[in-house]
Amino acid sequence: MKNMCRDERISLVRQRLRALDQGCPEVCHPKQIPGLLSGVFKQEAIHELYAADAADAVAVNAFALAVGMLSANGQHVVWALDEMMASEHGDPYGVGIEEMGIDSSKVLIVKSSNIKNLLITGEESLKSPSVGSVIISAWGKSETFSLNSSRRLALAAKLGGATLFCVRAGAEPSPSAAETRWSVKATASTSLAGAAPGHPSFSLTLLRRRGGGELKNWILEWDRDARSFREPAPLSGAVVPVAAQRPAEAWSQRGRRVA
């Protein structure tokens, strides 16, 4: 019965993809993601995004969703989510997706009960002409993520014209056909006016690039209004003045205020 349920899930995914494909105009996918990450994420390929720490699972998924939306160029994004990832860090929240400036109607979320189904969903989605990018998000170690499976996904991405972002949390990198490999973690954001919460901020480390090339680190903010990444604004360096009603003697030589 469990196997039948798994087969039914894949069948439903295929039906939903066929429905998206009906009447889908032919779209020329962008050659590269615009903005600061231009030329970094090769299209029609696999890119691995690893959470720097288990606690960074939410951050790496958020980053994947943002960069996946940019890569999709107005097409649909399929987010295939391992149930273990959802169990550890919660289900995707539609309002939260919209708050990121992403049209949730363009995001098809599929939950998979096992890694094998997760990879099948990713491969099927990459073949769909209505899909611009695919995210597969998994928690923990799994031998199913093999070099052979990544080669199958790489071929599907190349033939289908979409880009795959493979999100891993609680796992160590292993050999794969990925074009790039990244470590992603959350970092402190700069507060907005009125001490409002700042934009989502990420620390990105490029660990590996196929064919060689410079490895570097970025600190980037996601601007939901502009739907783009940007470098954080530099601190002004301004110092809050001492209150006018408090005499200068109220400060000790060590700079601590006297009660």
C-alpha positions, 0 to 999 in steps of 0.5 A: 500500500505504501508503494501504491501511495508513492506511485500515486503521488508521482502520478499526481505530480505528472498530471499537475505538470501536464496541466501547467504545460497546456497552453504554455507559450514557448519561453526563452530562458535567460542565459544568466541570473541578473544582478550581483549574481550574474554569471555565477549560476549557470542555467540549465545545470545543477547547483548545490546549496548546503546549509552551513549549519543545521540551524541555517536550513530555513535560510538556505531554503529562502535563498534557493526560493529567491534565486530560483524565482530569478532563474525561472524568468516568469515561469513556474518554480517547482519546490520539491520538499522532503517531508523530513525537512518540513518536519524539522523546520516547518512547512512552507508558508504562503504568506511568507512567500508573498512577503518575500516578493514572490508570486506564490501562484507561480510556486508549485510545492510538492512534498515527498515521503522519501528521497527517491520520490524527491529525485523523481519529482525533480527530474519530471519537473525539469522536463516540463516546458512550463517550469523555469527552475526546480528546487529539491530540498532534503534533510540529512544524509542519504546514499540516494544522492549519488553521482549517477542520480545527479548525472540524470538530473543534470541531463534532464536540466540540459534537455528541459532548459530549466535550472535545478537548485539542490538544497541540503541540510544536515548533510556533508557534500559528496561527489556530484555533477553539480556546476557549483557548490555553496555553503549558505547561512543567515547573517545579521541584517541592517535595520530599516527606518524606525528600527523596522526589521531589515531585509533577509541577509545571507552569507554565501560561500562558493565552495566549488566551481566545475572547471575551476575558477575563483572561490569567494564569499558574498554578503547579500540582502534580498530586496523584496520590492526590487526582487533582487539581491544587493550588498548591504548598505554600509553603516553610517558611523554616526554616534548617538549624541549624549542627552542634552539634559544630562551633564557631561560629568554623568559619564565616567572616564571609562565611558560608562554612564553613572546612575 
